[in-house]
Amino acid sequence: MDKFIAEQLELYFKDYKDQMLLILIIFSLLSILIQSFFNLYLNKKFEKFKYSLKKNEKYNEMQVEYLKNIYSNVVDFHLALINFIKPTCYTHHTLKNQISSFSQAFDSIMISFHKNKILLTDEIIIQIRAINDKMKTIKKNCSKELDNLSDIEEKNLSDEPQIIYRDSDTEVNAIKQRIEKLNMNNSIQTFEEDINNLRKLIEDYFKELTK
């Protein structure tokens, strides 16, 4: 009887060990399989992250390059504004040239802006649009002034200042009055501040991207 019990116990434990071994093998295989899938998932995630990082780096490079370009255009526009509203020379031809340069400098900014707007922040976009709104009024006044200067030339059948104004003092005084009248416009009185604000926004964002 004791021998039979011993044999049964031995058989039971043998089956138990076989079962445990089988379970261990299955568990090990499952662990390997799960680990493989997890590694594959991580690799895909990592590759996706690297791709996204490269895209972001490329995008940032494009932003930095464009910020340098538009900042240069804004500085040129700022200088054109100063030459227009605070000239060092008051002559008929200088005023015409300064109005044209001022308008052309702004057009360069807007052409570049519309082509590359996706590279700018919302703050910069809003400020450029605010400047554009004011520039519409300023441009109308400048266009009227150019028309007035052209009318004077037609009336005198010449664009020579000596013929139009007779002497340099008269020319200087007449041009000063025209510029003073242009500067009385509300839009132009705060325009330089608007440009300085735009420059500051571009400078700050450029520093943020390159720090």
Summary of the structure (lengths in Angstrom):
residues: 211
radius of gyration: 38.2
end to end distance: 87.2
largest distance: 143.4
contacts: 552
relative contact order: 0.10
helix: 91%
strand: 0%
